[in-house]
Amino acid sequence: MIITNVDIILAQNNERLLAFCTITIDDCFVIKDIRIIKGDERLVVAMPDKQRSEPCEHCKFRIRQRDRHCPRCGKQLTSKTIEYVDICFPINSESRSAIDNVILEKYLELTLNQLI
């Protein structure tokens, strides 16, 4: 696996979210919406995710967890904690390290160039 392109867009006016990233792997596969986040001790590369949906208790229509009423039947829903699931991710630690290293290297290079 060779990461052939890394595009970074810096986030504006956000303490924890530092940037969004798009990578191209082997000039044939693109992953968008990777986030660079300021963690408590280090920078974190977060893969794209989405909010998990569940069926309505009344009509079984798939709803987002943050909805208070079902868009199909209109019944009030019980509140649940919002859960996010990754939609793409590396499946071994070597791939994860390779992706993280390339992204963070490019991010640090970009931010250092802006300071000069």
N, C-alpha and C positions, 0 to 999 in steps of 0.2 A: 504494500500500500504506500503510495507516494502522494502527499498533499501537494498539488500542483498550483494552487492559488488560494490566497487568504485575503479577504476584503474586510476591513474593520471600519465601523461607523461609531464614533464616540457619542455617548449619551450626553445629553445636556441637563444641567441642574439636578443631578440625582446623586445622593450620597453613596448608595450601595451599588447601583447599576452603573457600570463604567462604560460599557460598549456592547454593540451587537456585532456579530461576525458571520460571514458566509465563507465556507471552504469548498474547494473542489478537490475531489480525490481521483487520481489517475486520469485527469482530463475527461472524465465521463460521468461523475456522480457529484451532485451538489447538495450540501446541507446548509440551510438558512436558519436564521434566528437562534444561533448559538449566542449565549450571553456571557460576558465577563463581569463577574460580581466581586465586590470588595468584601471578603470574608473577615472574620474576627482576627485571624492570624496570617492570612495569605490571600492571593487572588484565586478565584474559583472559576473554572470554565463549566457552564451549565448548558447541557444539551437541550434542544427544543422539546417542549412539553405541551400538553393540552389538558384542559379540565375534564375530568372523568364525568360521563353522563350515566344516569340511572333511570330505570323505568318508573313512571308515576305509579303510586300505590293504588290508584283508582282505575286508570284506563290503560296502563302499561306503555304509554307514549314515552320515548326517550327524552329526558329533560336534563338541563344543566343543573348541577347541584346548588347553584346560587339562586335559582328561581324560587319565588315564594308561592307562585300559583302555576298550575299546569297550563301550557299554552293551548292544549287541545280541549280538555274538559273543564278547565277553570277552577278546579278544586284547590283548596289551600294545601300546601305541602308541609310536612314536618321538616324543620331545619336540620341539616346535617353538616358535618364539617366538609369543607371544600378540599378535594384531593386532586392532585395533578399527577399525570403519568408521562414518562418520557416517550416520545414518538420515534426517536432513533437514537442509537447509542452504540459505542464500541462494546464488543462482547468479551474482550480480554484486556488485561492490564497493560500489555505492550502497546496495543492500539490506542488505548486511552491516554497513556503517557505521550505517545507520539503526537496525537492531536493536541493535547494540552500544551506541550512544549512549543509546537509551531505557532499556535495561536498566541500564547503569552509572549513569545519572542517578538512576534510581529507587533503586538500591542505595545510592548515596552519600547520598541524601536520607534513606533509612531508617536508615542507620548514624549519621548526624549527629543525627537526632531521638532516637536511643537514648542518645547521649552527653549530651544536654541534660537 
